[in-house]
Amino acid sequence: MFQSLIGPDHPTTLAAINQQATAILLAGDPNQAIDLLGDLHDRCSARLGPRHPRTLLVAVNRAVAYRDAMRLIEAIPLLEETISLLRDTLGESHVHTLVATNHLIVAYRKAQWFPQAIELLRLILEQTELSLGTDAAKTQEARFELAMSLSEIGDFQEAADLLSARDDSLSKLDAHSDERVEGLVWQGIVRRKLNQLEASDDRLREACDLCAAKERPAWLDAWARTSRADTLLALKHIDHASQLLNESKLRLQDLDDPLPDRVKNLPEQIDQLMEAIVAATNPNPTDASKPERSDTDE
């Protein structure tokens, strides 16, 4: 419609195509999005210039589509080039630059380039501490992400040090706020990754108790319960873990909006944990179906 009224290269037309491609990408079809975004990127570069902010946002979306299609050899160089242009054009601390940097971190992780991801995470943590302060939610999230990546390469000591700093920040939050609940869940997850199971369960139990004491967003309640179920399963408390997972599934039925990006895989995680519980409670399912051997079988 826009193309017939105002032309195929009008900025409004280009913006509409970008929105369409983004919707396709969010719907889980990166290959179709790649086709749209590749053509759109070329048209924006010609119409607006390669350094125009709108062109750069299209380039980021194109790179994310490549990444989600696991075409990392195309995604990573495009993101690196685009982030360099965003820093020159908008600045290092601009929201578009930071979002693109987070996309690059995910791409590095998918490629298992953990040193490169950690370098960027250190930069983001430094920038958020300077601009927002050490206790801000975004700073805590950056600290958590860095701790997670460090644990993935076996640097547990620095990961634990970062979590201790996060503990100090968390203690300053309102005891009943959603932000505190989210912080407790992050802590529990990282300590689960570090195999600090009792410490993980302490924090996740507190998060679940806070969810029980006050109405929370459905996704936050389900996330807290699912994360604790993961830890309880590692502690061999299978019945309690199963109960929490069933409660999480019920809470997700109350969702009116899409899950936040940081928990978008929550339904899959619940299914995987339920499968793990089935395996733990019936470790030899094939044996149960075999008839008992009798002496006449000799």
N, C-alpha and C positions, 0 to 999 in steps of 0.2 A: 504493500500500500504506500509506504513512504517513498519507495523507489519511483512509483508512477507519478506521484504528486510533486516531489521535490528533487528527484534525481538519485541515482545509485550511489553517488559519492558525497552527498550532502552530509554534514556532521551528524544530523539527527538520524539519518538512515544508517550510518555506520554504528551509532550508539545502539540502535534497535537490533541490528544484526549481532552485536556483541552480547546484548542481553539474551537473545535467542540462543546463541552458542553456549553461554554460561548456563542457561537452564538445561540444555542438552547434556552438558558436562556433569552438572549436579544430579541429573537423572541416571547417570552411570553409563553414558555412551561416549567415551572419549574419542573414539575413532571418527564418529560423525562430527563431533565438535572440532577435531583437527582440520577437517576439510573446510568447514566454515571459517575458522579462525586463521588458517593459512592465507586464504584469499582476502580476508578482512585486514590482516596485518599488512599485506602488500598495498592494499588500497589506502589504508590510513597513512602509511609511510609516504605514498605519492601525493595524497591530498593534504595532509597536515604536517608532514615532515617526520623523519625517523626519531626525533628527540621530543616530539610533542607528548605531553602527559597521557593523552588518550591513546596515542599509538603505543606508548610503553605499557599501558594497562592491557591492551589487546595482546601485546607480546608476552606478558606474564600469563594471561589466560591460555595462550597457545602453548607455552611451555608446560603449564600445569596439565593440559590435555595430553601432551607427549608423555609427561611423567606418569599420569594415571593409566596410560596405555603401555607403560613399562618400556617406552622408547627413550631410555635415559640418556643415550648417547646424543640425542637431539635436545632433550629437555635441559640438561645441565649447562651446556655452553650458552644456550639462549637465555636462561635465567641469569647466569653470571654476567653476560653482556648487558642485559636489561637493567640489572641492579646497579651496575657501574653508571649507566646513563641516568637512572633515577637519582642516584646520589649526587651527580653533577647538576641535575635539573631541579630536583625538589629538596635535596638535603638528606643526610644520613638518618635523621630522626623522624622524617615524614612517615605518616602511616602507610602510604603506598610502598615506600622503600622497605619498611619493616615487614609488611605482609609478604612482599616478594622474597625477602630474605628467609622468612619462615618456610615458604614453598621450596626454596633451594635446600634448606636443611633437611626437609622431608625427602627430597630427591637424593641428597647425599646418603641418607640413611638407607633408602631403598637400594642404592648402589653399594652399600656397606663401606662407604668412604667416611668412616667415623672421625678421623682426625680433622678433615675439612669441616664436618658438621660441628665439632667441638670448637673450632676456631671461631666460627660464626656465632655460636651460642655464647661464647665469652664476650664477644663484641656486643651482642644484644643485651646481655646482663649489665655490662658496663654502662651502656647508653640509657637503659631504663632506670638504673640506680641514680644516674646523674640527673635525669629529667623528671622522674617521678618520686624518687626516694627509695630507701631500702625496704620500707614496709608496705609499699603499694602492691596490689594484687598482681599487676603485670610483672613486677619485679620478682615476686614469689614464683610466678609461673615460669619466668625465665630461669630462675635458680633451679627449679625442679627439672626443667628440660635438660639443663646442663648436667645435673646430677644423674639423670637417666642415661645420657650418652656416655658419661664417664663410667658408669657401672657396666655398660655394654662392652667396654674395652678392658674391664677388670680393674679400673682405678677406684676401688671401693673407698679408700681413705678420703680422697678429696670429695667423693660423692657424699660421704657421711658428714664431712665438715660443712658442706653446703646445706645439708639438711638441718644441721645444728643451728646455722644462721637463720634458716627458715623457721625453726622452732621459736627463736627469739621474736621474730616478726609476728608469728601466729598468736603468741601470748598477748599481744597488744590489741588484738581485734575484739570486737563485741562478742561475748561468749555465746550468744544465740544467733549470730548473723549467718546468712548463707555463705558468705565469704569464708568464715571460720570452718564451716562444714566442708567446703571444697578444699581448703588448705589441709584439713585432717585427712581427707581421702587421698590427696596427692602424697602426703607423708606416708600413709599406710601402703600405698602402691610401691613407692620407691623402697621402703624397708622390706616389702615382700620380695622385690627384685634382688635385694642384697641378702636375702635369706635370714633377715632378722624378724622371724615370724611372730614372736611374742610382742615385740615392739610394734610391729605392723598391726596385730590384732588389737592392741590397746588403743591405737589411734582410730582404727576403723570402728571399733565398738563405740567410742565416744561420738563419732560422726553419725552412726546409726541411732544412738540414743537421742542426739539432737534432732534428727529427722522425726523420731517418734514423738518428741515433745512439742513440735511445732510444725504446721503445714509447710512443706518445702516444694519447690518445683519437682515435678514427677521424675524428670531425668536425673536430678541430683540425688533424690531418695533412692532410685533404682541403682545409680552408680555406686553409692555408698554400700548398699546391700550386696551388690555383685562383687565389689572389691573385697569386702569382708569374707564372702563365700569362697573366693579364691584362696585367701589366707587360711581359712578354716579347713578347706580341703587339703592343703599342705600339712596342716596340723592333725589330719585324720579325723576331724570332727564332721563326719560325712552327713549325718542327719540334719545338723544345724545348717550346714552349707546348702543342702537341698531345700530346706525351708526358706532360706533367704533368697535363693534363686527363683523359687515360685512366687515369692512376694515381689521380686523385681519385675518379673514378667507381667504381673497384675498392674504394677505402677506404670509400666510403659504403655499400657492400654489407655491410660488417662492423658496421654500426650495430645496436645492440640497443635503444637508447632514441631518442625523438624528438630532432631537432636543437634546440639552444638557440635562443632567439628571435633572437639577434643574427646567426645564420647560417641561419635557416630557409629563406631563398631560395637556398641554395647549389646545389641540383640545377638550378634554373632558370638560375642564373648560368653553370653549367658548359655547359648546352645552348646558351645564347646565345653563349658564347665559341667553342664548337665550330662554330656557324653562321657566326660571324665568320671563323674559319679557313677554312671551305669557301669563303666569298666571297672571301677574300684569295688563295687558291690557284687559284680559277677565277672571275676577275672578270667574264667574259663567257660564262656558261654557254649562253646561247641561240645565240651565234655558233658554238659547237662543233658544234651539231646541224644547221647550215645546210650544204647541199652547196656545193662550190666552184663559182663561176660559170664557165662555159665560153663559148667564142666562139660556139657555136651558139645560146646564149640570146639573142643580139642580135636 
